[in-house]
Each structure stands twice: as structure tokens, then as C-alpha cells.
Amino acid sequence: MIKVTINRNSSGRIDSFTMSGHAEYDVPGKDIVCAGASAVAFGAINSIYALCKVEPILEQEKNGFLRCQIPQLEDEATREKVQLLLEGMLVSLQTIELDYGQYMKIQS
């Protein structure tokens, strides 16, 4: 099962998230749940980097573990853009969880 943990700061903003595990919906290479969750997470990370010019702090392991930490941002407009991308990521992951909840759980 994929476990997603969304961490929010005292202001309610997402400041980090972790994903761990494997969905085991199908064999590796054909697992649409794993592929979908990975695409959503990495799409958000790449969008934050490309569109906001913010480099998230990443920790990744071969066993399916990903941790993404957003650095402290001084510019309010940039913070808002990053939050919009992260909240969009969360909505997309929740949509996957809605249909495939036995293979992925989100804690926020």
C-alpha cells in the first residue's frame, strides 16, 4: 500500500509530504495506482521547480520512499503559487484514493 502523509505548518500551509510503499495493484511496470501517484507527486515537484523557481529538498529511496520539504520562502506571491500546486497535488492524490483506497491511504 502507498502511504501519503501531508504535513502542514502552524499557518495551515503544506510544508512537506512523504510517500512510501507500493500499491501492489498489479505487477511492477503495470501498476496504474503506483504510476498515477508517482506522476502526480513528481509532476507537482517539477512544477514547483519550473514555475516557481523553488528547489524542494528531496529524499528518495529505491524502496518507494519519497520525502519532499519546501524550503522557507520569503516572497508571499511565491509561497501562494507553491501552495496552489501542492493543494492541487493533494486533490489529485485524493481522487486516486477515492477509486483505489485499498491500495493508497492519505493522512493529512
ZIBEL-V255524 format. One record per backbone hydrogen bond with DSSP energy under -1.0 kcal/mol. NH is the residue of the N-H (numbers start at 0). CO is the residue of the C=O. Records with the same first field share a line. If there is no record, write none. Layout:
NH: CO + CO
//
This chain:
1: 102
2: 19
3: 104
4: 17
5: 106
6: 15
8: 12
11: 8
14: 6
15: 6
16: 67
17: 4
18: 65
19: 2
29: 26
31: 29
34: 30
35: 31
36: 32
37: 33
38: 34
39: 35
40: 36
41: 37
42: 38
43: 39
44: 40
45: 41
46: 42
47: 43
48: 44
49: 45
50: 46
51: 47
53: 47
56: 68
58: 66
60: 64
63: 60
65: 18
66: 58
67: 16
68: 56
69: 14
78: 74
79: 75
80: 76
81: 77
82: 78
83: 79
84: 80
85: 81
86: 82
87: 83
88: 84
89: 85
90: 86
91: 87
92: 88
93: 89
94: 90
95: 91
96: 92
97: 93
98: 94
99: 95
102: 99
104: 1
106: 3
//
